[in-house]
């Protein structure tokens, strides 16, 4: 049976996620100055341009990340958050912009194996680290039962907070493959749902655990 959410099929969503990950830049061939739009052929040229045209301004920095298993190198302004780099430089929109204060959990990603709020994490502090987003989780067949269970139990209404919940749930199951209901509540306590779907999350996760332990599908 084809599962649908918010007017788009799960298969179409996975195709879109696959395309976004494939389109992430391995490295930037042309570097654009964020202050004036001047285009440089290398990072060294950009530094020279800053010295000549923007003296006293802080130049962008090179940043290397492994995102959903793909090595990426981007040149970003040092004040940008990890969420902003994922969205505006790498084209991954799964980590949502909601409170932008680290209070709602909608921007949750997994950074070096730990659930992390990407809206208040400086990208500059993530150089050399590994990032997993909801797009990467959606493409991993291992986690299909989790996504299917979320759809089956309608553990979303507007769906805006759902990516953050899924990332937090996946992180929990990485640490504890057979969690109790209390452990699930604690793991998801940093994620806020304005639609009030909280009871459904534990139901979905527990069913996904059961299905995954049997190697089947929901």
C-alpha positions as CSV (number, residue, x, y, z in Angstrom):
1,X,0.0,0.0,0.0
2,X,1.3,3.4,-0.9
3,X,1.6,5.6,2.2
4,X,1.0,9.3,1.9
5,X,1.5,12.3,4.1
6,X,0.8,16.0,3.4
7,X,-0.1,15.2,-0.2
8,X,3.1,13.5,-1.2
9,X,3.9,9.8,-1.2
10,X,6.7,8.3,0.9
11,X,8.3,7.1,-2.3
12,X,8.3,10.6,-3.8
13,X,9.7,12.0,-0.5
14,X,12.5,9.5,-0.6
15,X,13.3,10.3,-4.2
16,X,13.5,14.0,-3.3
17,X,15.8,13.3,-0.4
18,X,18.0,11.2,-2.6
19,X,18.3,14.0,-5.1
20,X,19.1,16.6,-2.5
21,X,21.9,14.4,-1.0
22,X,23.3,13.7,-4.4
23,X,23.3,17.5,-5.2
24,X,25.3,18.4,-2.2
25,X,28.6,20.0,-3.2
26,X,31.7,17.9,-2.7
27,X,33.7,21.1,-3.1
28,X,33.0,24.6,-4.4
29,X,34.6,25.4,-7.7
30,X,33.7,29.1,-7.6
31,X,33.7,30.9,-4.3
32,X,31.4,33.9,-4.0
33,X,32.1,36.8,-1.6
34,X,29.0,37.1,0.7
35,X,29.5,40.8,1.0
36,X,29.7,42.0,-2.6
37,X,29.1,39.0,-4.8
38,X,32.6,39.0,-6.3
39,X,33.5,35.5,-7.6
40,X,36.8,33.9,-6.8
41,X,38.4,30.8,-8.2
42,X,39.9,29.6,-4.9
43,X,39.7,30.2,-1.1
44,X,43.1,31.9,-1.3
45,X,41.7,34.4,-3.9
46,X,38.8,35.1,-1.6
47,X,41.1,35.9,1.3
48,X,43.1,38.3,-0.9
49,X,39.8,39.9,-2.0
50,X,38.8,40.5,1.6
51,X,42.2,42.1,2.3
52,X,41.8,44.4,-0.7
53,X,38.1,45.2,-0.7
54,X,36.8,44.4,2.8
55,X,39.7,45.3,5.2
56,X,38.7,44.7,8.9
57,X,35.9,42.3,8.0
58,X,36.0,38.7,9.0
59,X,36.5,36.4,6.1
60,X,34.5,33.1,5.5
61,X,36.1,29.9,6.6
62,X,36.5,26.5,4.9
63,X,34.4,23.8,6.5
64,X,34.6,20.0,5.9
65,X,31.7,17.8,6.9
66,X,30.5,14.3,6.2
67,X,26.7,14.7,5.7
68,X,24.6,11.5,5.4
69,X,27.7,9.7,4.4
70,X,28.9,12.2,1.7
71,X,32.0,14.3,2.2
72,X,31.3,18.0,1.7
73,X,33.5,21.0,1.7
74,X,32.0,24.5,1.8
75,X,33.2,28.0,2.5
76,X,30.9,29.7,5.0
77,X,30.7,32.8,7.1
78,X,31.9,31.9,10.7
79,X,28.7,33.1,12.3
80,X,26.4,30.7,10.5
81,X,24.7,27.9,12.4
82,X,24.8,24.2,11.3
83,X,21.1,24.5,10.3
84,X,21.8,27.4,8.1
85,X,24.7,25.6,6.4
86,X,22.6,22.5,5.9
87,X,19.8,24.5,4.4
88,X,21.4,27.3,2.4
89,X,24.7,25.7,1.4
90,X,23.8,22.0,1.1
91,X,20.1,22.2,0.2
92,X,18.9,20.0,3.0
93,X,15.7,21.3,4.4
94,X,14.7,18.5,6.8
95,X,16.0,20.2,9.9
96,X,13.3,22.8,10.3
97,X,13.4,26.4,11.3
98,X,10.9,27.0,14.1
99,X,11.9,28.6,17.4
100,X,15.5,29.2,16.4
101,X,16.3,29.3,20.1
102,X,17.1,25.6,20.8
103,X,13.7,25.1,22.5
104,X,11.5,23.1,20.2
105,X,13.7,20.3,18.7
106,X,12.5,20.7,15.1
107,X,16.1,21.3,13.9
108,X,17.5,18.1,15.5
109,X,20.3,16.3,13.6
110,X,22.7,13.6,14.7
111,X,26.2,15.1,15.1
112,X,28.9,12.5,15.7
113,X,26.3,10.1,17.0
114,X,24.6,12.5,19.3
115,X,21.2,14.3,18.8
116,X,22.1,18.0,18.4
117,X,20.1,21.1,18.0
118,X,21.4,22.5,14.7
119,X,19.9,26.0,15.2
120,X,22.2,26.9,18.1
121,X,25.3,24.9,17.0
122,X,27.9,26.9,15.1
123,X,28.9,25.3,11.9
124,X,32.5,26.4,12.5
125,X,32.5,24.0,15.5
126,X,31.5,21.1,13.3
127,X,34.6,21.0,11.1
128,X,35.6,17.4,10.4
129,X,32.5,16.0,12.0
130,X,29.7,13.6,10.8
131,X,26.1,14.8,10.4
132,X,23.1,12.7,9.8
133,X,19.8,14.4,8.9
134,X,16.3,13.1,8.4
135,X,17.0,12.9,4.7
136,X,19.7,10.3,5.3
137,X,17.5,8.4,7.7
138,X,14.7,8.2,5.2
139,X,17.0,6.6,2.6
140,X,18.3,3.9,4.9
141,X,16.1,0.8,4.5
142,X,16.8,-0.2,8.1
143,X,14.6,2.7,9.3
144,X,11.7,2.3,6.9
145,X,9.6,0.5,9.7
146,X,10.1,3.6,11.9
147,X,8.8,5.9,9.1
148,X,6.0,3.5,8.2
149,X,4.9,3.4,11.9
150,X,4.8,7.2,12.1
151,X,2.6,7.2,9.1
152,X,0.4,4.4,10.4
153,X,-0.2,5.9,13.8
154,X,-0.6,9.5,12.4
155,X,2.2,10.7,14.7
156,X,2.0,14.1,13.0
157,X,-0.6,16.6,12.0
158,X,1.0,19.7,10.4
159,X,4.2,17.6,10.1
160,X,6.5,20.5,10.8
161,X,8.0,19.0,13.9
162,X,8.0,15.4,12.6
163,X,11.6,15.4,11.2
164,X,13.0,16.4,14.6
165,X,11.0,13.7,16.3
166,X,12.2,11.0,13.8
167,X,15.8,12.0,14.3
168,X,15.5,11.9,18.0
169,X,13.7,8.5,17.8
170,X,16.4,7.1,15.6
171,X,19.1,8.4,17.9
172,X,17.4,6.7,20.8
173,X,17.1,3.4,19.0
174,X,20.8,3.6,18.1
175,X,21.6,3.7,21.8
176,X,18.7,1.5,23.1
177,X,17.2,-0.9,20.5
178,X,14.4,-1.9,22.9
179,X,13.4,1.2,24.8
180,X,10.6,1.4,27.4
181,X,7.8,3.9,27.1
182,X,9.5,6.0,29.8
183,X,12.8,6.0,27.9
184,X,11.0,7.1,24.7
185,X,9.3,10.0,26.6
186,X,12.6,11.1,28.0
187,X,14.4,10.9,24.7
188,X,11.6,12.9,23.0
189,X,11.2,15.4,25.8
190,X,13.2,18.1,23.9
191,X,10.8,17.9,20.9
192,X,7.7,20.1,21.0
193,X,4.6,19.4,18.9
194,X,2.1,22.2,18.9
195,X,-0.6,19.8,17.5
196,X,-0.3,17.6,20.6
197,X,0.5,14.3,19.0
198,X,2.7,13.1,21.9
199,X,0.9,9.8,22.7
200,X,1.2,8.6,19.1
201,X,5.0,8.8,19.1
202,X,5.6,6.1,21.7
203,X,3.0,3.9,20.0
204,X,4.8,4.3,16.6
205,X,8.3,3.7,18.0
206,X,7.3,0.7,20.0
207,X,5.6,-0.9,17.0
208,X,8.7,-0.1,14.8
209,X,10.9,-1.8,17.4
210,X,8.8,-4.9,17.2
211,X,8.8,-5.0,13.4
212,X,12.5,-4.3,13.1
213,X,13.3,-7.1,15.6
214,X,11.4,-9.4,13.3
215,X,13.0,-8.0,10.1
216,X,9.7,-7.1,8.6
217,X,7.6,-4.1,7.6
218,X,4.8,-2.3,9.3
